[in-house]
């Protein structure tokens, strides 16, 4: 999603100019890693409108109740997670978003 990536980078650059104290407090490396994670996350969650409309049409005409999963993240990742205990779901989600960089102010 080029639009989201561009928006995140623009926000990052505006923040660097408007609030340099924040960059000093958290550290440039931490904030840059946050920017990169945000871009990667937006690309992983990218979806197409026609997938959603097709899913809505299938759900409307379906004889059975339930969910209509849209996207590979929902079909594979979320489906697998739903069968695990909540404590394990939380742990896996935390590991998936593990960060190597800590805010500078936490050192």
C-alpha positions as CSV (number, residue, x, y, z in Angstrom):
1,X,0.0,0.0,0.0
2,X,2.0,2.9,-1.3
3,X,-0.5,5.4,0.1
4,X,-0.1,4.3,3.7
5,X,3.7,3.9,3.5
6,X,3.9,7.4,2.1
7,X,1.6,8.8,4.8
8,X,3.6,7.1,7.6
9,X,6.9,8.4,6.2
10,X,5.3,11.9,5.9
11,X,4.1,11.7,9.5
12,X,7.6,10.6,10.6
13,X,9.3,13.5,8.8
14,X,6.7,16.1,10.1
15,X,7.2,14.7,13.7
16,X,11.0,15.0,13.4
17,X,10.6,18.6,12.4
18,X,7.8,19.6,14.8
19,X,8.9,17.7,17.9
20,X,12.7,17.0,18.0
21,X,12.5,16.6,21.7
22,X,10.4,13.5,21.2
23,X,13.2,12.0,19.0
24,X,15.7,12.9,21.7
25,X,13.7,11.3,24.4
26,X,12.8,8.1,22.6
27,X,15.9,7.9,20.4
28,X,16.0,8.1,16.6
29,X,16.6,4.4,16.2
30,X,13.5,3.5,18.2
31,X,11.3,5.9,16.3
32,X,12.7,4.8,12.9
33,X,12.1,1.2,13.8
34,X,8.5,2.1,14.7
35,X,8.1,3.7,11.3
36,X,9.5,0.6,9.5
37,X,7.3,-1.7,11.6
38,X,4.2,0.5,10.8
39,X,4.9,0.3,7.1
40,X,5.5,-3.5,7.1
41,X,2.3,-3.9,9.2
42,X,0.3,-1.8,6.8
43,X,1.6,-3.8,3.8
44,X,0.8,-7.1,5.6
45,X,-2.7,-6.0,6.3
46,X,-3.3,-4.7,2.8
47,X,-6.7,-5.6,1.4
48,X,-8.7,-5.0,-1.8
49,X,-12.2,-3.6,-1.6
50,X,-13.5,-6.2,-4.1
51,X,-12.5,-9.0,-1.6
52,X,-14.7,-7.4,1.1
53,X,-17.7,-6.8,-1.3
54,X,-17.4,-10.4,-2.5
55,X,-17.3,-11.7,1.1
56,X,-20.4,-9.5,1.9
57,X,-22.3,-11.0,-1.0
58,X,-21.4,-14.5,0.0
59,X,-22.4,-13.8,3.6
60,X,-25.8,-12.4,2.4
61,X,-26.6,-15.3,0.2
62,X,-25.2,-18.0,2.5
63,X,-27.6,-20.4,4.0
64,X,-25.4,-21.0,7.0
65,X,-24.6,-18.4,9.7
66,X,-21.2,-17.5,10.8
67,X,-18.2,-15.5,9.7
68,X,-16.8,-14.8,6.3
69,X,-13.0,-14.5,6.5
70,X,-11.4,-12.1,4.1
71,X,-7.7,-12.1,3.3
72,X,-4.9,-14.6,3.9
73,X,-4.2,-13.2,7.4
74,X,-7.7,-13.9,8.4
75,X,-7.9,-17.3,6.7
76,X,-4.7,-18.7,8.0
77,X,-3.4,-16.7,10.9
78,X,-6.6,-15.7,12.7
79,X,-8.2,-19.1,12.2
80,X,-5.3,-20.9,13.8
81,X,-5.2,-18.4,16.7
82,X,-8.9,-18.9,17.5
83,X,-8.2,-22.5,18.4
84,X,-5.6,-21.7,21.0
85,X,-6.2,-20.6,24.6
86,X,-6.4,-16.8,25.0
87,X,-3.2,-16.7,27.1
88,X,-1.3,-18.3,24.2
89,X,-2.9,-16.1,21.6
90,X,-1.7,-13.0,23.6
91,X,1.8,-14.4,23.9
92,X,2.1,-15.2,20.2
93,X,0.8,-11.7,19.3
94,X,3.4,-10.2,21.6
95,X,6.1,-12.3,20.0
96,X,5.0,-11.4,16.5
97,X,5.4,-7.7,17.3
98,X,8.6,-8.1,19.2
99,X,10.8,-5.1,19.0
100,X,14.6,-5.2,19.3
101,X,14.8,-1.5,20.1
102,X,13.7,0.0,23.4
103,X,12.9,3.7,23.8
104,X,16.0,5.6,24.7
105,X,14.3,6.9,27.9
106,X,14.0,3.3,29.2
107,X,17.8,2.8,29.5
